[in-house]
Amino acid sequence: MNDPFPAYAALREEEPVMFDERIGYYIVSRYDDVKAVFDDWQTFSSENAQAPVRPRSAAAVKIMNDGGFTAYSGLSARVPPEHTRMRTIVQKEFTPRRYKALEPTIRENTARLLQKMLAHPDARGDFLKDVAVDIPTITILGLLGVGPEMVPTYKKWSDSRAAMTWGDLSDEEQIPHAHNLVDYWNECLRLVADAHEKGGDNLIADLVKAQDAGGEISDHEIASVCYSLLFAGHETTTTLISNTIRVLLGHPEEWQKLLADPSRIPAAIDETLRYSPSIVGWRRKALTDTEIAGTPIPAGADILLLMGAANRDPGIFEEPEVFDINRPNARTHLSFGFGIHYCLGNMLAKMQDKIVLEETLKAVPTLRIIDPEQITFGDNLSFRAPTAVPVTWEAQS
């Protein structure tokens, strides 16, 4: 994950649909092929999108069964007609009005965290830990009606979900994460029960109201949406914010362009999503014997779609290895997927990234990255997340 792009280029050029015996997946790396698979949900099911990459151990399964863990995907691993029914209801609650209501709080939290970072006496910080972790976590918890004091707990649960689903843990390493997932799921069930009892102005309460008004969505499904949003709503946005700062500071001439003209920020975010997305690989399963780009794919085959490779396909993007905030077609990236499962929270993620970038440019225009070539990324099949974004700045006299 530290630098997968040369390997992506080799795959696109030499074997754009490759079977990898090590993980048992067909790897798809060209833009048109990745997009076509995303778009054909009848042939390529999303049912394996949330399946554990490494089978859960007997001990972990027992812990989760004994704890009543029955969580399932919110939307990303569901298929029509169930997916269509649930998404229709959930999508109605992801409104511009709700996003607009969150904006002042996001901006206030960003300014506060930036000032806290800038108070470091040595003029050095870690933008990931100092800013990027808390902003989307507080935002998504607020969206779901949970106070900011729960940030560390939810972050711990979220880390366990990532490790148990997309990581490669030993049987023994799975045990504490299994306990965390039980706690995580029980908290989601509690939030739904509270919404029934107390109501409220948050997404879970709105879904309960929709249910009461005749919407076909069960308490278990609402809890599953909560389970997914508490993870997806902050994990990938933390990485997007981190990558935006990391990549822009790694290209100082682009940072200067934004200082001169902040109206370019949305374009810079789209180019970051293309150039260094939070999610570089997502999964599908073939339902029938089929083919991708002339390569036979048997029914039941698992497929890994490399959006990180597709986003640098030279057949789509001119000079794809160059980071260019003026790129005219950056928005055609596949980092939010494509088709019926296109990321529901894409607008919220980009809004938060935009606010953080606006506030950072104002508060600390002299921000610089420290040793960008030394930054490492977590070992994970799908998520390309930096482990730190070390920064420095010119201290104010």
ABEGO torsion letter per residue (X at the ends): XABAAAAAAAAAAABABBBBAAAGBBBBABAAAAAAAAABAAABBAAAAABBABBBBAAAAAAAAAAGBABBBAAAABBOAAAAAAAAAAAAABBAAAAAAAAAAAAAAAAAAAAAAAABAAGBBBAAAAAAAAAAAAAAAAAAGBBAAAAAAAAAAAAAAAAAAABBBBAAAAAAAAAAAAAAAAAAAAAAAAAAAAEEBBAAAAAAAAAAAGBBBBAAAAAAAAAAAAAAAAAAAAAAAAAAAAAAAABAAAAAAAAABAAAAAAAAAAAAAABBABABBBBBBABBBBBGGBBBBBGBBBBBBAAAAAABAAABBGAABBBAABAAAAABAAAEBEAABBAAAAAAAAAAAAAAAAAAAABAABBBBGAAABBBBBBAABBBBABBBBBBBBBX
